Amino acid sequence: MPLRRDIKLLDVKIITERLLLRPIDLIDLEPIAREFNEQITRYMYPPPARSRMDIAPFIAGAIEGLSNNTNLQMIAADKGNTDNFVGCVGLNDLHSPTPELGVWIAKSFHRQALGLEAIEALCNWVAIEIECDYLRYPVDRANTSSRRIPETLGG
């Protein structure tokens, strides 16, 4: 499904009460490599990063998706101090009638409903900017924290 307006995903910024969501960049390699560990990936694919080199292809692919307007991969940063990396939030398969949402939050920011805040903001952006049938948010049933996000938003 197309974007409703002539939008460059590389320029998208979303501001919430506590977060700044901005497109991923190579400068994010270090915090992603540091935070994308076994605790974070327990219910996820891919496996945790063993080194920064594990993250580089992900970032390169994300930047390519931003450049060709097919995937919106964003960094969530603390709005009060944008150097504070909070996590990643994404919207994949933008040209599908059912794009897919995803989020992960750094362990030090868990239990603050920041994943919910990021996904809700992204859903609000989608409602304005993208024509789609609905959004998918795949989550492991055992991951109760992540499962609460779509349940809270009516999914």
trRosetta pair geometry for C-beta under 8 A, 3 or more apart (Angstrom, degrees):
i j d omega theta_ij theta_ji phi_ij phi_ji
1 94 7.4 -104 65 159 74 57
1 95 6.2 174 34 -156 37 37
1 96 6.8 -26 4 90 83 24
1 97 5.4 96 -40 -100 112 49
1 99 7.7 -95 42 -33 108 100
1 130 6.3 92 105 174 113 87
1 131 4.5 -136 174 92 118 78
1 132 4.6 -177 46 -86 155 65
1 133 7.6 -178 -50 -14 145 68
2 95 7.1 23 -79 -121 45 79
2 130 7.8 -165 108 -144 33 64
2 131 6.0 21 59 37 65 112
3 6 7.5 114 100 -100 122 17
3 7 4.9 -124 172 34 149 109
3 69 6.5 -79 -21 -174 132 127
3 94 7.2 5 -60 163 86 127
3 129 5.9 -24 -155 164 87 87
3 130 5.8 -48 -113 -98 55 69
3 131 7.9 159 -133 11 8 79
4 7 8.0 44 56 -14 63 118
4 128 7.3 -119 39 144 145 50
4 129 5.5 -149 28 -162 105 34
4 130 6.5 -125 -18 -73 90 17
4 131 6.0 118 -73 -34 86 88
5 129 6.7 -73 27 -137 94 77
7 11 7.5 -143 -175 62 72 104
7 12 6.8 43 174 -70 117 104
7 69 7.4 127 87 -125 80 120
7 129 6.1 21 -31 -160 160 122
8 11 4.5 62 82 9 100 110
8 12 7.7 -160 95 -31 54 77
8 69 7.3 -96 -133 -77 41 105
9 12 5.4 -30 -152 -3 48 120
9 23 6.5 117 142 -96 76 126
9 65 7.7 -57 94 126 155 70
9 66 4.5 -140 103 -152 112 69
9 67 7.8 -92 61 -38 104 16
9 69 5.3 157 -12 -110 115 62
9 71 7.8 127 158 86 167 37
9 72 5.1 -134 -152 -99 124 85
10 23 5.4 -50 -140 -8 43 176
10 66 4.9 102 -74 151 72 114
10 67 6.4 38 -52 -86 122 54
11 23 7.7 12 -16 -14 13 133
12 21 8.0 -28 128 113 94 97
12 22 7.8 168 97 -139 62 45
12 23 6.3 102 55 -51 81 98
12 72 6.4 -20 56 -142 154 120
12 74 7.4 -82 97 -86 108 122
12 125 7.5 83 -168 -171 125 146
13 20 6.8 -20 -168 -170 102 89
13 21 6.8 154 -161 82 49 62
13 22 5.1 -3 -113 -100 86 80
13 23 8.0 -79 -74 -9 65 76
14 19 8.0 11 104 107 86 101
14 20 7.7 148 79 -163 51 43
14 21 4.1 -5 58 56 98 115
14 22 8.0 -161 29 -64 64 45
14 74 7.3 1 27 -154 110 167
14 121 5.0 134 153 151 129 119
14 122 6.7 165 54 -81 175 58
14 125 5.5 -73 -98 -61 132 139
15 19 7.3 -179 -151 93 43 57
15 20 5.7 -13 -107 -109 76 68
15 21 7.5 -151 -70 24 31 74
15 79 6.5 90 -153 -117 89 124
16 19 4.5 22 46 48 111 90
16 20 7.9 -150 26 -68 72 29
16 21 7.3 57 -10 -14 101 102
16 79 7.1 -138 66 -51 65 135
16 117 5.2 130 150 168 159 106
16 118 7.2 -118 -9 -86 152 45
16 120 7.9 95 -118 78 135 97
16 121 4.6 -95 -72 -71 115 143
17 79 7.6 -153 121 14 30 154
17 117 6.9 -96 42 -148 96 132
18 78 7.0 -46 166 -144 82 62
18 79 5.5 -167 175 14 28 115
18 80 7.6 -34 -152 -13 66 95
18 114 6.7 -93 93 -111 130 94
18 117 6.3 10 46 153 105 167
19 76 5.1 -31 -156 -161 129 94
19 77 6.8 128 -158 65 71 42
19 78 7.1 -64 -109 -113 56 25
19 79 5.5 -104 -67 -41 2 97
19 86 6.4 -91 -118 41 106 161
19 114 6.5 121 -62 -156 127 97
19 117 5.9 142 2 119 128 122
19 118 5.9 -52 96 -83 173 84
19 121 7.2 -145 72 5 121 158
20 76 7.5 144 73 -156 45 46
20 77 4.8 -24 62 64 96 97
20 78 7.7 5 18 87 90 20
20 79 5.0 128 -32 -100 85 69
20 82 5.4 -19 43 -111 144 106
21 74 4.5 37 -180 153 93 145
21 75 7.2 166 -149 78 51 41
21 76 5.6 -21 -96 -97 77 67
21 77 7.9 171 -83 20 29 72
21 89 6.1 -49 -130 54 123 129
21 118 6.2 126 -79 -141 124 90
21 121 6.4 167 -4 104 140 135
21 122 7.0 -149 -174 -70 173 91
22 25 8.0 -20 122 -15 106 108
22 74 6.0 145 71 -154 21 94
22 75 5.7 -21 64 55 78 90
22 77 6.9 -8 18 8 107 116
23 63 7.9 91 161 -111 112 66
23 66 5.2 83 -151 -129 129 151
23 72 7.5 -94 -104 -158 85 70
23 73 7.0 69 -152 79 66 62
23 74 5.9 -64 -94 -105 31 70
23 75 7.6 22 112 9 17 85
24 28 5.4 -92 -156 39 78 153
24 59 6.0 -141 147 -135 123 80
24 62 4.7 4 64 124 141 141
24 63 6.7 -112 91 -65 94 73
24 66 7.3 -163 47 -38 83 139
24 73 4.7 -27 0 115 127 100
24 74 6.3 -152 -37 -117 76 16
24 75 5.4 119 -96 -37 64 92
24 88 7.1 19 -83 -129 120 105
25 28 5.6 114 61 -7 62 100
25 59 7.7 13 129 -166 15 116
25 63 7.3 79 -116 -90 42 113
25 75 7.5 -62 16 -11 78 134
26 29 5.9 -7 -175 -27 56 111
26 59 6.0 113 -100 147 53 141
26 63 7.6 -4 -48 -55 79 145
27 30 7.9 -40 173 19 49 98
28 31 5.9 -63 -161 50 63 101
28 32 5.4 58 146 -23 89 112
28 59 6.6 169 72 -114 99 126
28 75 5.3 -144 -108 -82 144 140
28 85 7.2 131 -141 -115 87 127
29 32 6.1 -68 -148 41 23 108
29 33 6.0 21 161 -18 65 113
29 52 5.6 59 159 -160 110 104
29 55 5.4 142 -148 105 75 127
29 56 6.4 20 -125 -83 126 68
29 59 5.9 -65 -83 -29 85 159
30 33 5.9 -58 -144 38 26 109
30 34 6.2 24 158 -19 63 110
30 52 6.8 -18 -93 -110 53 122
31 34 5.5 -55 -143 38 34 113
31 35 5.9 11 166 -4 69 115
31 85 3.6 128 172 -14 154 169
31 106 7.8 -58 173 -80 101 138
32 35 6.3 -70 -139 48 25 95
32 36 5.4 15 171 -17 69 119
32 49 7.3 98 131 -26 80 155
32 55 5.1 139 102 -147 117 142
32 58 7.7 -144 148 86 150 132
32 59 7.3 167 40 -65 159 110
32 85 7.6 -126 -55 -173 55 149
32 88 6.9 46 -113 -50 108 125
33 36 6.5 -49 -117 36 19 103
33 49 4.9 -119 -137 120 64 155
33 51 6.9 -14 -154 159 126 29
33 52 4.4 -39 -87 -97 162 64
33 54 7.2 126 -119 58 93 92
33 55 4.7 -109 -72 -12 87 146
34 37 7.9 -35 151 -43 36 107
35 40 6.5 77 150 -45 74 154
35 85 6.6 -148 -17 115 147 125
35 87 7.3 -131 134 -102 148 62
35 106 4.2 -62 -147 -114 139 98
35 107 7.0 -166 -152 6 87 82
36 40 5.6 -104 -139 78 42 145
36 41 6.6 58 179 -47 75 109
36 48 5.9 165 134 -144 72 67
36 49 4.7 70 86 -4 110 110
36 55 6.9 139 38 -92 144 113
36 104 7.4 75 -110 108 82 148
37 40 5.5 95 51 14 58 101
37 41 7.0 -145 104 6 25 98
37 48 4.9 34 -154 -142 30 134
37 49 7.4 -63 -81 42 49 79
37 107 7.6 -34 48 -25 116 127
38 41 6.2 -68 -131 51 28 96
38 42 6.7 63 162 -68 62 75
38 48 4.9 -65 -62 -32 53 149
39 42 6.3 -18 -163 -33 28 110
39 107 5.4 36 102 -85 140 128
40 44 7.1 -25 135 23 70 137
40 48 7.0 113 58 -102 93 97
40 104 5.5 75 -174 -179 110 129
40 106 7.4 -38 -88 -118 131 38
40 107 6.6 -108 -63 -51 90 88
41 44 4.5 -96 -145 60 61 104
41 45 7.7 83 -164 -89 101 17
41 46 7.2 -47 -140 96 134 46
41 47 5.9 106 145 -156 154 33
41 48 4.7 -154 19 -63 141 74
42 143 7.6 149 93 -95 101 105
43 139 7.4 29 141 -168 134 68
43 140 4.0 -133 -164 28 115 141
43 142 6.6 -166 -105 77 122 94
43 143 4.1 -22 -56 -64 177 128
43 146 6.8 -151 83 20 147 146
44 104 6.8 -15 -66 -81 159 133
46 58 7.9 -132 25 -79 136 126
49 52 7.4 46 169 -88 132 24
49 54 4.2 173 -141 80 79 129
49 55 5.2 1 -116 -51 142 95
50 54 5.5 112 36 -35 71 141
51 54 5.5 121 58 -6 61 95
52 55 5.6 -60 -161 36 47 111
52 56 6.6 62 145 -40 74 95
53 56 5.6 -32 -145 9 40 120
54 57 7.7 -62 -178 27 31 97
54 58 7.8 22 139 -7 61 113
55 58 5.5 -62 -161 39 49 115
55 59 6.1 43 149 -19 81 106
56 59 5.9 -59 -147 38 31 108
56 60 6.2 31 157 -19 67 108
57 60 5.5 -53 -142 38 34 113
57 61 6.1 33 159 -17 67 106
58 61 6.0 -59 -150 39 27 108
58 62 6.2 27 153 -21 64 109
59 62 5.5 -54 -145 37 32 113
59 63 6.3 32 156 -19 66 104
60 63 5.9 -54 -149 35 29 109
60 64 6.5 31 151 -19 62 105
61 64 5.5 -53 -149 35 34 114
61 65 6.4 35 152 -19 65 104
62 65 5.6 -52 -150 36 33 113
62 66 6.5 36 150 -19 64 103
62 71 6.6 -103 -137 106 59 124
62 73 3.7 -70 -153 55 116 155
62 90 7.6 -98 -129 -111 113 130
63 66 5.5 -50 -148 35 35 114
63 67 6.2 37 152 -23 65 106
64 67 5.6 -54 -147 35 31 113
64 68 6.4 2 163 5 67 108
65 68 6.5 -67 -138 51 26 89
65 70 4.9 -96 -150 72 78 88
65 71 3.0 -16 169 45 141 106
65 72 7.6 -122 129 -43 109 24
65 73 6.3 79 74 -7 128 108
65 92 7.6 -43 -163 -122 153 75
66 69 7.6 23 -177 -75 29 37
66 71 6.8 -63 -53 82 52 72
66 72 6.8 83 -102 -116 78 46
66 73 6.6 -94 -53 37 103 84
69 94 6.6 -98 156 78 68 148
70 92 8.0 16 139 -158 78 58
70 93 7.4 -10 174 -110 84 23
70 94 5.5 -172 -163 35 33 103
70 95 6.2 -44 -126 -5 79 107
71 90 6.7 1 177 -172 98 111
71 91 6.9 174 -159 89 56 56
71 92 4.8 0 -123 -117 103 64
71 93 7.3 30 -89 -22 84 34
71 94 6.4 -162 -78 -15 32 103
72 90 6.3 164 91 -154 60 61
72 91 4.3 12 53 51 105 100
72 92 8.0 -137 37 -66 60 37
72 94 6.6 86 -15 -68 93 128
72 122 7.8 165 103 -146 131 113
73 88 6.9 -11 -172 -169 88 109
73 90 4.4 -7 -110 -110 65 111
73 92 8.0 35 -67 -74 87 82
74 88 7.0 150 83 -158 49 60
74 89 5.1 -21 68 68 101 85
74 90 6.5 173 21 -84 69 55
74 122 7.7 -170 31 -93 140 118
75 85 6.7 -65 -172 -134 114 86
75 86 7.9 122 167 47 72 76
75 87 7.8 167 -159 93 56 32
75 88 6.2 -40 -107 -103 51 65
75 89 8.0 133 -126 25 6 76
76 85 7.9 90 80 -170 61 54
76 86 4.1 -72 112 76 98 112
76 87 4.7 3 48 60 118 74
76 88 6.8 -151 7 -78 89 13
76 89 5.5 72 -45 -9 110 109
76 103 7.9 38 -23 -148 139 101
76 105 7.2 -39 67 -108 143 80
76 114 6.8 132 151 161 147 112
76 118 5.0 -54 -94 -100 139 136
77 81 7.9 -118 164 100 97 50
77 82 4.4 54 134 -152 141 64
77 83 7.4 89 -159 12 123 8
77 84 6.1 123 -167 75 76 61
77 85 6.2 -46 -106 -104 77 39
77 86 5.9 169 -113 4 18 98
78 81 4.9 8 93 58 121 73
78 82 6.6 -150 71 -89 63 30
78 83 7.9 -29 49 59 103 47
78 84 3.6 8 15 73 126 123
78 86 5.8 133 -50 -52 67 111
79 82 7.1 11 -134 -75 24 79
80 84 7.9 8 72 27 78 133
81 84 4.7 67 94 -8 100 111
85 106 6.3 95 114 -36 87 145
86 105 6.2 -32 159 -143 80 84
86 106 6.0 -139 -170 19 30 106
86 109 5.0 55 -148 -51 81 175
86 114 5.8 -115 178 161 130 149
86 118 7.9 178 111 -62 128 133
87 103 6.6 58 130 -179 132 81
87 104 5.3 -153 -164 101 115 54
87 105 3.9 -79 -54 -110 153 43
87 106 5.3 -149 -71 -15 79 70
87 109 6.7 -125 -31 65 107 138
87 114 7.1 135 16 117 127 120
87 115 7.2 -25 73 -87 164 79
87 118 7.2 -108 76 -30 115 166
88 102 7.8 -4 115 114 96 95
88 103 7.0 -179 95 -145 56 47
88 104 5.6 16 51 50 88 86
89 101 7.8 -20 -172 -167 85 86
89 102 7.1 169 -154 92 44 56
89 103 4.5 0 -109 -106 79 89
89 115 8.0 162 -90 -141 106 61
89 118 4.4 -150 -72 158 150 127
89 119 6.7 -154 -142 -71 123 59
89 122 5.8 -155 152 -47 128 142
90 101 7.2 153 87 -157 55 43
90 102 4.8 -6 58 59 96 98
90 103 7.4 -178 20 -73 64 50
91 94 6.4 67 126 -80 101 91
91 99 5.3 27 179 155 92 131
91 100 7.2 157 -156 78 47 43
91 101 5.9 -16 -101 -99 71 61
91 102 7.9 -175 -74 23 31 73
91 122 6.0 -178 -51 179 117 126
91 126 6.8 176 -127 -79 153 118
91 135 7.8 -61 -133 -135 102 118
92 99 6.4 164 78 -166 40 82
92 100 4.7 -20 60 62 96 98
92 102 6.9 24 -5 2 110 116
93 96 3.9 1 156 4 109 128
93 98 7.4 2 109 88 130 57
93 99 5.0 180 83 -122 80 61
93 100 5.6 59 30 9 115 93
94 99 5.3 23 -101 -101 41 130
94 130 6.4 -110 -158 -127 92 135
96 99 5.6 146 62 -72 97 54
96 100 7.9 20 61 -17 142 82
96 132 7.4 41 97 -131 61 113
97 132 5.7 143 -169 -154 42 70
97 133 4.3 37 163 -4 101 111
98 132 6.5 135 -86 -180 28 112
98 133 5.7 -37 -70 59 78 105
98 134 5.8 3 -119 69 88 71
98 135 7.0 149 -164 -119 63 19
98 136 5.2 60 159 -27 104 106
99 126 7.2 -151 62 -132 138 135
99 130 6.9 -14 -3 150 146 155
99 132 5.6 -73 3 -113 97 161
99 135 5.8 -29 74 -121 81 77
99 136 7.1 -159 101 26 34 83
100 135 7.3 136 -109 -171 22 73
100 136 4.5 -32 -106 73 74 104
100 137 7.3 149 -161 -84 64 35
100 138 6.7 -11 -152 1 116 99
101 119 5.9 77 174 -138 140 101
101 122 6.5 137 -127 103 112 136
101 123 7.4 -16 -87 -69 147 87
101 135 5.4 44 -24 168 110 121
101 136 6.9 -173 18 86 75 48
101 137 4.5 -20 63 -95 110 88
102 137 7.5 168 -75 -138 45 68
102 138 7.9 -13 -88 50 91 82
103 115 4.8 137 124 -149 137 91
103 118 5.5 139 -127 90 136 127
103 119 5.4 -93 -29 -61 145 101
103 146 7.6 175 71 -132 94 98
103 149 7.2 160 45 -114 135 170
104 115 7.7 -12 -128 -107 15 116
105 109 5.1 -110 170 88 107 108
105 110 6.1 141 102 -82 116 61
105 114 5.4 125 -124 83 142 110
105 115 4.8 -105 -28 -61 127 95
105 118 7.7 174 -78 8 104 140
106 109 5.1 69 67 17 84 105
106 110 7.9 -122 100 -35 43 76
107 110 5.7 -26 -157 -15 42 116
109 112 5.8 -76 179 30 69 129
109 114 5.3 -29 156 26 116 153
110 145 7.3 -17 -157 -162 103 162
111 145 7.9 -80 -76 -125 61 132
113 116 4.6 -39 -171 40 81 122
113 117 6.0 91 129 -28 81 95
114 117 5.3 -49 -143 36 38 116
114 118 6.2 39 156 -20 67 103
115 118 5.9 -54 -147 36 29 109
115 119 6.3 22 158 -12 65 109
115 145 7.4 89 40 147 149 99
115 146 6.9 -80 149 -111 158 66
115 149 5.7 -83 125 -82 105 130
116 119 6.0 -59 -142 42 27 105
116 120 6.0 27 160 -20 65 111
116 148 7.2 -50 -75 111 118 95
116 149 5.1 -159 -94 -117 72 81
116 152 5.9 -6 -134 69 127 150
116 153 7.6 180 -151 -43 88 103
117 120 6.0 -55 -142 37 24 110
117 121 6.4 24 158 -18 61 109
118 121 5.9 -59 -151 37 27 109
118 122 6.4 24 154 -16 64 108
119 122 5.6 -55 -145 39 33 111
119 123 6.2 36 154 -21 66 105
119 137 7.2 51 -152 -117 138 139
119 149 5.2 63 43 -176 158 127
119 150 7.9 -85 149 -67 151 62
119 153 7.0 -109 117 -35 113 151
120 123 5.6 -53 -147 36 31 113
120 124 6.5 33 153 -19 64 104
120 153 6.1 -167 -95 -94 85 122
121 124 5.7 -53 -150 35 32 112
121 125 6.5 35 150 -20 64 104
122 125 5.5 -51 -149 34 35 114
122 126 6.4 39 150 -22 65 103
123 126 5.5 -50 -147 34 33 114
123 127 6.5 40 152 -26 63 101
123 135 6.5 -121 -114 18 91 161
123 153 6.6 129 1 -163 171 148
124 127 5.7 -47 -151 26 33 116
124 128 7.1 21 154 -9 61 105
125 128 6.2 -68 -161 40 33 104
125 129 5.7 -13 163 13 72 124
126 129 6.3 -79 -126 54 24 87
126 130 4.8 -42 -155 39 71 117
126 132 6.9 -37 177 27 113 126
126 135 6.4 62 121 -68 169 131
127 130 8.0 -7 -37 48 12 77
132 135 6.8 75 105 -66 141 67
137 149 6.8 -125 166 98 151 113
137 150 4.7 175 72 -67 141 126
137 155 6.2 43 37 148 125 171
139 143 5.6 -117 176 69 97 120
139 146 4.6 -170 -145 123 128 112
139 147 5.2 176 118 -83 139 65
139 149 7.6 152 -65 45 156 108
139 150 7.0 -165 5 6 135 122
140 143 4.4 85 69 -4 94 108
140 146 7.3 61 45 67 75 133
140 147 7.9 -92 81 -57 49 103
141 147 6.6 56 -140 -88 38 142
143 146 4.2 1 133 35 119 114
143 147 5.8 142 91 -26 70 91
144 147 5.4 -57 -138 39 31 115
144 148 6.5 43 159 -32 64 98
145 148 6.1 -50 -161 19 29 113
146 149 6.0 -35 -171 5 45 115
147 150 7.1 -59 -167 40 44 93
147 151 6.2 37 146 -14 73 119
148 151 5.3 -68 -143 49 37 113
148 152 5.6 41 160 -27 75 107
149 152 6.1 -58 -149 32 21 108
149 153 6.6 1 158 -1 59 113
150 153 5.6 -67 -143 50 36 103
150 154 7.8 -79 174 65 62 38
150 155 3.2 -61 177 67 100 133
151 154 8.0 89 -176 -35 25 9
151 155 6.5 -79 -65 66 30 75
